[in-house]
Amino acid sequence: MQKKGNRESTIIRKIKYFTNLSGSPEEMVTQVLNGSWRDKVKSNALDAIWQYAEFIGKPIEKVKFRVFDNTEAYVPNPDRLRCFCTE
């Protein structure tokens, strides 16, 4: 039977987000949104920041951040293939 809450691996992952961030929760959100992280990582980091803000008693509004999980494979057009073959 699993207890409610985060697993140890989840806690470690969330702590890793904070190693690259500093300042208030609002400043952390800005740093994440301006960072070069992948969308899913940004989404998880924003959730961690929101939980941290709740924990310290300074709740912030959750940021609406849409994650784009593109499942379609990239297929180049025939002209692009010819370009690769002639190089």
NORLINHU-V927135 format. One record per residue. N is the residue number from 1. PSI is psi in whole degrees, 0 to 359 (999 if undefined). Layout:
n->N psi->PSI
n->N psi->PSI
//
This chain:
n->1 psi->128
n->2 psi->139
n->3 psi->162
n->4 psi->148
n->5 psi->192
n->6 psi->144
n->7 psi->163
n->8 psi->320
n->9 psi->326
n->10 psi->318
n->11 psi->317
n->12 psi->317
n->13 psi->317
n->14 psi->325
n->15 psi->325
n->16 psi->327
n->17 psi->321
n->18 psi->346
n->19 psi->336
n->20 psi->2
n->21 psi->155
n->22 psi->163
n->23 psi->198
n->24 psi->165
n->25 psi->323
n->26 psi->319
n->27 psi->324
n->28 psi->319
n->29 psi->316
n->30 psi->319
n->31 psi->318
n->32 psi->313
n->33 psi->329
n->34 psi->354
n->35 psi->172
n->36 psi->25
n->37 psi->158
n->38 psi->157
n->39 psi->317
n->40 psi->322
n->41 psi->318
n->42 psi->316
n->43 psi->315
n->44 psi->320
n->45 psi->320
n->46 psi->322
n->47 psi->318
n->48 psi->319
n->49 psi->318
n->50 psi->317
n->51 psi->321
n->52 psi->316
n->53 psi->321
n->54 psi->319
n->55 psi->319
n->56 psi->359
n->57 psi->17
n->58 psi->70
n->59 psi->145
n->60 psi->160
n->61 psi->136
n->62 psi->134
n->63 psi->133
n->64 psi->106
n->65 psi->120
n->66 psi->128
n->67 psi->129
n->68 psi->102
n->69 psi->96
n->70 psi->114
n->71 psi->356
n->72 psi->139
n->73 psi->147
n->74 psi->125
n->75 psi->112
n->76 psi->153
n->77 psi->163
n->78 psi->324
n->79 psi->322
n->80 psi->321
n->81 psi->318
n->82 psi->325
n->83 psi->318
n->84 psi->324
n->85 psi->330
n->86 psi->349
n->87 psi->999
//
